[in-house]
């Protein structure tokens, strides 16, 4: 996994945004581990439990325009961005 910190820093509050991005992308790593790196698969968390903030819901809509088939994957990743224990759980469950 790699992230572009220069672009993140440009938005301000770099520490928070870098942490969110690292957690978000780590969710995608776990989603890929779930399939043995043959694509990605959502964890199957009930979508009604994945309540997003207004700003994350807007981010999801932006991604939806580009990655229509990955909405469930992105919703899980956005939901877990501020839940490091959940991210650690899925990484341990599916990758180790």
Beta strands, then each sheet from edge to edge (+ up, - down):
end
